[in-house]
Amino acid sequence: MRAIILAAGKGTRFEGKVKSLLKINEETIIGRLIRQLKSAGIKPIYVVTGFKAEKFLELPDVVLINDPLYHTADNARSLKVALDRIGFEDTVMLDADLLLSNDLIPKLVNSFKSESISLVDLRTTDPEAMKLVIKDGYIIKFSKEEGVGSEVCEVVDKERLKKIYDDLDNIRWWGVGPNTTRFRTVEVNPNSKWMDVDTPEEYKGAQKAFKDE
């Protein structure tokens, strides 16, 4: 099993800084993900870059894939650039600004059998977040108006990834396309933590939340 980390975005609220290279406990956010993936035995690890791609050149133990037109589209394009190069395989999908407790990638990977699976947190209550409508343990719909919780990250099986690829020219965000429902779900552990770092305020919160990890 391999991993793709999407890291091409500009992160406009960070005044020119690459947010995935900001540090938590002297470790960059993306460096933390890479360490966690390696500890779970996931390889190879591909990182799709765009904005300030040269800043990623010193990342260890990864394969860099540059999306030269990252500024013209959202992450669906970046995933297409990666799949055009590396093809299809069971894949852990991660955004580069994601912070996870050390137990969560093993929880996701060990729960994967053969069909696509999403790590979900049903405790989250952000009214602006994309929520999940779940039936019989499977995501059947993404919605801002109904549902519960949030999706954290996924393992996408090879055959589903082929179907997602066919959608990528027609959508902005790969994770909410027509072929990203019907993923089986596994819930985060009760004491686990995770955060998307989308704003400077969230980064400050992450520094406090993860200071002991």
N, C-alpha and C positions, 0 to 999 in steps of 0.2 A: 504493500500500500504506500502511496506517495502523498505529498501535500502540495497545495498551491496556496500561497499567501498573496493576496491582492494588495499592492502597495503603491499604485501609480498615482493616486489622487493628490491634489494640491493641498487640501486642508486649509482653505482660505482664511479661517479664523485664527490661524497661528502665526500670522505676520511673516510669512516666508520660511518658517521652520518646517522641517519634515516631522510630523507628529509621531510617526512610528519610531523615530530615532530619539525621541525624548526619553529620559531615563526615569526608571523606578528602581530605587535601591541600587544605583550605580550600574544598572542593566537596562539597555534600551527595550522599549516595548516589543519591537519585532525580535530582538535578540532573545527575550524571554520566551516568545512563542517557538523560536527555533530550538532553544534548549529543551523545552517541554516536548516538542515533536521528536527530537533525537532520543530523549529518555524513554519515550513510548515505542521506540524502534521504527519510526516512520522515516522512510527515505525512498527516493530522493526528495528533497525539499526545493520547490521552485518558488521564486519571488518575482512577481511581475512589477516592474518599476516604470516610472514615467517622470513625474516631477522630481527634479534634482537627482536623477538616476545615478549620477557619479557618487553620491553620498553612500550608496549601498555597496560599493565595490569591495569594501573590506569585510563584509559579512562572511563569517566562516561557514563552510559545509553546506552551501546552497548553490543552486544554479539560477542565475539572473536571466530574466527575459524582459527586454525593454519594449514598452508600448509607446512608439514615437508620437502617436496621435492621441495620447491620453487626455489632452485638454479639449478634445472635440466630442467626447462622449463620457459615459459613466462606466461602471465596472463590468457591464456585459461585454463591452469591446475588449477590455483587458483580458477577460477570460477567453474570449475568442482568439486573441493573439497567442495566448499560451497554448490552447488546444491545437491550433494550427501547427504549432511546433512540436508538441510532445504527444499528441494523440490521446487515446482514451484508456483509462485504467481506474480502478477504485481509488477515490481521491478524498482526502481531508481538505475541506475548503475553509479558509480563514481570511478575515480582514486583518490588515496589518496593525490597526489601532485597537485590537481586542486584547484585554487583559483577563487572564483566567487563573483561578487557583490551580495549583499543581496537580490536583486530582482529576481535573475535568477532561483533558485530552485522553488519558487512559480510560476514563469512564465511557467516553464516546466510542473510542476505537474497540474496546473490549465488548461493547454492546452490538457492534456491527457483525452481522452474519453474512448476508448476501444481498440484501435490499437496502436502498438508501435510508439513512437514519439522521434525525435532527436531535441535537441536544437542546432541550428547552427548559425555561425557567417559568413556572406557572405562578411564582410569587410576585412578579413584577406588576406594577400598577400604573405605569406612566401613560397618561391619557393620550399623549401624542405618538406613542410607539405603535408599530405595526403589530397587531395582536393575532392570535392563532385560534382558529376554530378546529377543534379536535374531536374526532369520532372514532371510537373503538381503537384508540391508541395511534391514530394516523392524523396528520394535518390534512384537512380537506379544503381550507380556505385561509387566506391572509386578509385582514381587514382592520381599518382604524375605527370602525363603528361597532364592531361586535367581536366577541372572543375573549381570550385570556392570555396573560403571560407574554413571553417573547421567545423567539428563536435565537440561539447563541451561535452555533456553528453546526457543520454537517459533515457526514461522509456520504459522498455520492457514488453509487455503483456505476460500473463501466457502461452498462446499457442505458441507464438513465442519463448519464453524461452525454451520450450521443444525441438523445432527444433534446436535451437542454441546448446543445450546440446549435441545433437547427433553428432555435428561437432567437439566438443572440443578436442577429441583425435587426430584429424588430422590437427589442425591449431595451430599457436603459439600465436596469438592475437585474443581474442574473438570478438573484435569489427569490424573486417574486414573479417569475415567468409562468407560463401555462403548464410547464412540466416539473415545477418544484413543489406541488402539492402531492399528497399521498406518500410523504415520507413517514416512516415509523418514528415514534418519539421515544426519547429516554430523558428523564428529568435529572437536573443537576442534584448533587448531594445536598442535604439540608444545610450544612455548614459551609458550603462552597460560595465563592465570590467570583463575580465577573463584571466587567465594565467595557462599554465602547467609549473611547476617549474622543469625543467630537468637538469639545470646546476647551478653552484654557481653564475654565472653572471646573470642568470634569477632570482635567489633568491634575489640578490641585487636590480634588477629592480622591483621585486614584493614589496619589502619593501617600495620603493618610491611610486609605483603606488597605493598601498592600505593603505598608512599611515594615511589617514583620514577616514577609514572605520573600 
